[in-house]
């Protein structure tokens, strides 16, 4: 009990972590696309997590990890809790193209549970047309023949951008409602110990978070070597198409 109280007083419990392969001294929105992210859908927010391990996974190439704190006057909408604005947020998601097809957006209670568990950020659809499109893209990426390079490059981006566009659909309405940030759970599906629900913060207004405090600066040599390796792949030369 005493230890928990000391941790809260020290501010440790207020830290949000951000994993990255880039080094920077201030937050930028929209975030500039690095060489390794060319062609990916650009988010309208900065993603941070209470869970250090989840954040570290986002910087798995160069190992960059920093932390930040929220200002006391930040306007934050917690999607895990019922409120008039969280309901308005849900209604706005339901009006999007993806939201009309995602099973967890069908009613408010299902939506809320999805935001609590993190399942809401996993792209799913019961629309056969969308399902077939995604499966076809995955098939093309894995194929070594039968498709042109341009077709494979486009499919490579589609496979990555489908979930990114869905996450944007889930989070972005908070900005339209005038909030500085949104809280929503996310599931870490990469852990050897199994899936874990983590609390994430999605920030639209960089003025409400402190400057990045570096815990581990990215190893830029390792990152440059990884990019060189990627550029040897035909699929990587995609993104300008």
C-alpha positions in Angstrom: 0.0 0.0 0.0 2.8 2.4 1.0 4.7 1.5 -2.1 1.7 2.1 -4.4 1.2 5.5 -2.7 4.8 6.5 -3.2 4.7 5.5 -6.8 1.6 7.7 -7.3 3.2 10.7 -5.5 6.4 10.3 -7.6 4.4 10.5 -10.8 5.5 7.1 -12.0 2.0 6.0 -12.4 1.2 8.9 -14.6 3.8 8.0 -17.3 2.8 7.1 -20.8 5.3 5.2 -22.9 6.0 5.6 -26.6 8.1 3.1 -28.6 9.8 4.3 -31.8 12.6 3.8 -34.3 13.1 7.5 -34.7 14.8 10.1 -32.5 13.1 13.5 -31.9 13.0 16.3 -29.4 9.4 17.3 -29.8 6.1 15.7 -30.8 4.8 16.4 -34.3 1.4 15.9 -35.9 0.9 14.6 -38.4 3.9 12.4 -37.6 6.5 12.5 -40.4 6.7 9.1 -42.2 10.1 7.5 -41.9 11.8 5.5 -44.6 10.5 2.3 -43.1 6.9 3.6 -43.1 6.6 5.0 -46.6 3.1 4.6 -48.0 1.4 3.7 -44.8 -1.8 5.5 -43.7 -0.9 8.4 -41.5 -2.7 8.7 -38.1 -4.1 11.9 -36.7 -2.8 11.1 -33.2 0.3 10.1 -31.3 -0.1 6.7 -29.6 1.2 6.0 -26.1 0.7 3.2 -23.6 0.6 2.7 -19.9 2.3 -0.7 -20.7 6.0 -0.3 -21.3 6.3 -3.7 -22.9 3.6 -2.9 -25.5 5.3 0.4 -26.3 8.7 -1.2 -26.6 7.3 -3.4 -29.4 6.6 -0.4 -31.5 10.4 0.4 -31.6 11.5 -3.2 -32.1 14.0 -2.3 -34.9 16.1 0.5 -33.3 14.8 0.1 -29.7 13.7 3.6 -29.0 11.6 4.2 -26.0 10.5 7.5 -24.4 7.9 8.6 -21.9 5.6 11.6 -21.4 3.0 12.9 -19.0 -0.4 14.6 -19.6 -1.0 18.2 -18.4 -3.7 18.5 -15.7 -6.0 20.5 -17.9 -6.0 18.0 -20.8 -9.4 17.1 -22.1 -9.4 13.3 -22.3 -12.3 11.1 -23.4 -12.2 7.6 -21.9 -13.9 5.3 -24.3 -14.0 2.5 -21.7 -16.6 4.4 -19.6 -20.2 5.3 -20.3 -20.8 9.0 -20.9 -22.9 11.2 -23.2 -19.7 12.0 -25.2 -18.5 8.4 -25.4 -22.0 7.6 -26.8 -21.7 10.4 -29.4 -18.2 9.1 -30.2 -19.6 5.7 -30.8 -22.4 7.1 -33.0 -19.8 8.9 -35.2 -17.8 5.6 -35.6 -21.0 3.8 -36.6 -21.4 6.3 -39.4 -18.0 5.6 -41.0 -17.6 3.1 -43.8 -15.7 0.6 -41.6 -17.8 1.2 -38.6 -20.9 0.1 -40.5 -19.3 -3.2 -41.2 -17.6 -4.0 -37.8 -19.6 -6.4 -35.5 -18.5 -4.7 -32.3 -20.0 -1.3 -33.3 -23.5 -2.7 -33.7 -24.7 -1.4 -30.3 -23.4 0.8 -27.6 -22.9 -1.9 -24.9 -21.0 -4.1 -27.3 -18.8 -1.1 -28.3 -18.1 -0.2 -24.6 -17.0 -3.8 -23.8 -14.8 -3.8 -26.9 -13.1 -0.6 -25.8 -12.5 -2.1 -22.3 -11.1 -5.3 -23.7 -9.2 -3.9 -26.6 -11.0 -6.0 -29.1 -12.4 -2.9 -30.7 -9.1 -2.0 -32.2 -8.8 -5.4 -34.1 -10.3 -5.0 -37.6 -13.1 -7.4 -38.2 -16.0 -7.4 -40.6 -19.0 -9.6 -41.5 -19.1 -7.9 -44.9 -18.1 -10.6 -47.3 -16.8 -8.1 -49.9 -14.4 -6.6 -47.4 -13.4 -10.0 -46.1 -12.7 -11.2 -49.7 -10.7 -8.1 -50.5 -8.4 -8.5 -47.5 -7.9 -12.2 -48.0 -7.1 -11.6 -51.6 -4.5 -9.0 -50.7 -2.9 -11.4 -48.2 -2.8 -14.1 -50.9 -1.1 -11.8 -53.4 1.5 -10.7 -50.9 2.4 -14.3 -50.2 2.4 -15.3 -53.9 5.7 -15.5 -55.8 4.1 -15.7 -59.3 0.9 -14.9 -61.1 0.8 -11.2 -60.2 2.6 -8.1 -61.4 5.0 -6.3 -59.2 2.6 -3.3 -59.0 -0.2 -5.6 -57.9 2.0 -7.2 -55.2 3.2 -3.7 -54.0 -0.4 -2.5 -53.7 -1.5 -5.6 -51.8 1.5 -5.2 -49.5 0.3 -1.8 -48.4 -3.4 -2.8 -48.3 -2.6 -5.6 -45.8 -0.9 -3.0 -43.5 -3.3 -0.1 -44.1 -6.6 -2.0 -43.4 -6.0 -2.2 -39.7 -4.4 1.3 -39.5 -7.5 2.9 -41.2 -9.8 1.0 -38.8 -7.9 2.3 -35.8 -8.2 5.8 -37.2 -11.9 5.3 -37.6 -12.2 4.2 -33.9 -10.1 7.0 -32.4 -10.5 10.1 -34.6 -14.0 11.1 -33.6 -12.6 12.2 -30.2 -10.8 15.0 -32.0 -14.0 16.1 -33.8 -15.7 16.3 -30.4 -13.1 18.7 -29.1 -11.0 16.4 -27.0 -7.2 16.6 -26.7 -6.8 12.8 -26.3 -8.7 9.5 -26.1 -8.1 6.5 -23.9 -8.9 3.0 -25.2 -7.6 -0.4 -24.4 -5.5 -2.4 -26.9 -4.6 -6.1 -26.9 -0.9 -7.0 -27.1 -1.0 -10.2 -29.1 2.8 -10.7 -29.3 3.6 -11.8 -25.8 4.9 -15.3 -25.2 2.8 -15.4 -22.0 -0.4 -14.8 -24.1 -2.6 -11.8 -25.0 -2.7 -8.9 -22.6 -5.1 -5.9 -22.5 -3.2 -2.7 -22.2 -4.4 0.9 -21.6 -3.5 3.3 -24.4 -3.6 7.0 -24.9 -4.2 8.6 -28.3 -3.2 12.3 -28.4 -4.5 14.8 -30.9 -3.1 17.9 -29.3 0.7 17.9 -28.7 0.4 20.8 -26.2 -1.1 18.5 -23.6 1.8 16.1 -23.3 5.3 16.8 -22.0 8.3 16.7 -24.3 9.6 13.2 -24.9 11.8 12.0 -22.0 14.2 9.4 -23.5 14.6 6.1 -21.6 16.4 4.5 -24.5 17.4 6.4 -27.6 17.0 4.5 -30.9 20.0 2.8 -32.3 20.1 4.6 -35.7 22.8 2.4 -37.1 20.7 -0.7 -36.6 17.7 1.1 -38.1 19.7 2.2 -41.2 20.8 -1.4 -41.7 17.3 -2.7 -41.4 16.1 -0.1 -43.9 18.8 -1.1 -46.4 17.6 -4.7 -46.0 14.0 -3.7 -46.6 14.9 -1.8 -49.7 16.3 -4.9 -51.3 12.7 -6.2 -51.3 10.6 -5.4 -54.4 7.6 -5.0 -52.1 9.3 -2.2 -50.1 9.6 0.0 -53.1 5.8 0.3 -53.0 4.8 3.2 -51.3 5.0 5.9 -54.0 2.4 4.0 -56.1 
